[in-house]
Amino acid sequence: MATYDPFRDLERLASGLFDARRGPRTMPMDLYRDGDTYVLTADMPGIDPGSVDVDVDGQLLTIRAERTLPEGEGVKWITREREAASFLRQLNLGQGIDTDRISANYANGVLSVTIPVSEKAKPRKIAVSTEAPAPVLEAHESDKKKVDAAS
């Protein structure tokens, strides 16, 4: 049983009135490169998987999601600290990404987006070719006679 704290109720009321974050919320995320792919993971607890939307428009990756809270008739809330909210995150992918092969998976409240590097952007070895062999200097008989005469 929790003890009654009137200041907690006052803080909750004040944050509800003066909260500037009424728009879409951001979600904490990590981004790392693993070989030839980038992996983005974002925490999205309590999100209905059907509300998760990942799309690419040119080089802009957009992640949207909605958290809705169940409403029930005759329900009397004791405390309600979780809010229904919209989540939004946009990332500029830059050049060198294969946007056609981006994939996403949502499991256990974590969204994972795999972003492959395009073949053009992968490092590669350049073969060095040689043309004809280097010219060989040859002495002619007439040059040899001149050298012998000079000695």
C-alpha positions in Angstrom: 0.0 0.0 0.0 1.5 3.3 -1.0 1.3 6.3 1.3 -0.6 9.3 0.1 1.6 12.2 -1.2 -0.4 15.3 -2.0 2.7 16.8 -3.8 2.7 13.9 -6.3 -0.9 14.7 -7.3 0.0 18.4 -7.6 3.1 17.5 -9.7 0.9 15.3 -12.0 -1.7 18.1 -12.4 1.0 20.7 -13.1 2.8 18.5 -15.6 -0.5 17.8 -17.4 -1.3 21.5 -17.7 2.2 22.7 -18.6 3.6 19.8 -20.5 5.0 21.1 -23.7 5.4 17.6 -25.1 1.8 17.1 -26.3 2.9 16.4 -29.8 4.6 13.2 -31.0 7.1 11.7 -28.6 10.5 10.5 -29.5 11.6 7.0 -28.7 15.0 6.1 -27.4 17.1 4.3 -30.1 20.5 2.9 -30.9 22.1 2.8 -34.3 25.2 0.8 -35.1 27.0 -0.8 -38.1 27.5 -4.5 -38.3 29.5 -5.4 -41.4 27.6 -4.3 -44.5 24.4 -3.3 -42.6 23.3 -0.6 -40.2 21.0 -1.8 -37.4 18.6 0.6 -35.7 16.8 -0.5 -32.5 14.1 1.6 -30.9 12.3 1.0 -27.6 8.6 1.1 -28.0 7.0 -0.6 -25.0 3.3 -1.0 -25.0 2.9 -0.3 -28.7 0.4 -2.3 -30.7 2.4 -3.9 -33.5 -0.3 -3.0 -36.0 0.3 0.7 -35.3 4.0 0.6 -36.2 4.7 2.3 -39.5 8.1 2.4 -41.1 8.6 4.1 -44.5 11.3 5.5 -46.7 10.8 8.5 -48.9 13.9 9.1 -50.9 16.7 9.2 -48.2 14.3 9.9 -45.3 13.4 7.0 -43.0 10.3 7.7 -40.8 9.1 5.5 -37.9 5.6 6.2 -36.5 3.7 4.4 -33.8 0.7 4.9 -31.5 0.2 3.7 -27.9 -3.5 3.5 -27.0 -4.7 2.7 -23.6 -7.7 0.4 -23.0 -10.9 2.2 -22.0 -13.6 0.3 -20.2 -17.0 1.2 -18.9 -17.2 1.3 -15.2 -13.4 1.3 -14.8 -12.3 3.4 -11.9 -8.6 4.3 -12.2 -6.5 4.2 -9.0 -3.5 5.7 -10.7 -2.8 6.3 -14.4 0.8 7.3 -15.2 1.0 5.8 -18.7 -0.3 8.1 -21.4 -1.7 7.3 -24.8 0.8 8.9 -27.2 2.1 9.2 -30.7 5.7 8.4 -31.4 7.7 9.7 -34.3 11.3 9.5 -35.4 12.9 10.6 -38.7 16.4 9.9 -39.9 18.2 11.1 -43.0 19.9 8.0 -44.4 22.4 9.8 -46.6 24.0 8.2 -49.7 25.2 4.6 -50.0 22.1 2.9 -48.5 20.1 0.2 -50.4 16.6 1.6 -49.6 14.9 -1.3 -51.5 16.2 -3.9 -49.0 15.4 -2.2 -45.7 13.5 -4.6 -43.4 11.9 -4.2 -39.9 10.9 -6.5 -37.1 9.0 -5.7 -33.9 9.3 -8.1 -30.9 9.1 -7.7 -27.1 8.6 -3.9 -27.3 11.7 -3.3 -29.5 11.6 -2.3 -33.1 14.7 -3.4 -35.1 15.3 -1.9 -38.6 18.0 -3.4 -40.8 19.4 -1.0 -43.3 21.8 -2.5 -45.8 24.7 -0.7 -47.4 24.4 -0.5 -51.2 26.8 -2.5 -53.4 28.2 0.8 -54.8 29.1 2.1 -51.4 30.9 -1.1 -50.2 34.7 -1.0 -50.2 36.2 -3.0 -53.0 39.7 -3.9 -54.4 40.7 -2.3 -57.7 42.7 -4.6 -59.9 45.9 -3.0 -61.2 46.7 -4.1 -64.8 49.9 -3.7 -66.7 50.0 -3.0 -70.4 52.9 -4.2 -72.5 56.1 -5.1 -70.7 58.6 -2.3 -70.3 60.7 -1.7 -73.3 64.2 -3.3 -73.3 67.1 -1.3 -74.5 69.1 -3.1 -77.1 72.5 -2.2 -78.5 73.0 -2.3 -82.3 76.2 -3.4 -84.0 76.9 0.1 -85.3 76.7 1.4 -81.7 79.0 -1.4 -80.5 81.7 -0.5 -83.1 81.6 3.2 -82.0 82.1 2.2 -78.4 85.1 -0.1 -79.3 86.6 2.7 -81.4 86.4 5.2 -78.6 88.2 2.9 -76.2 
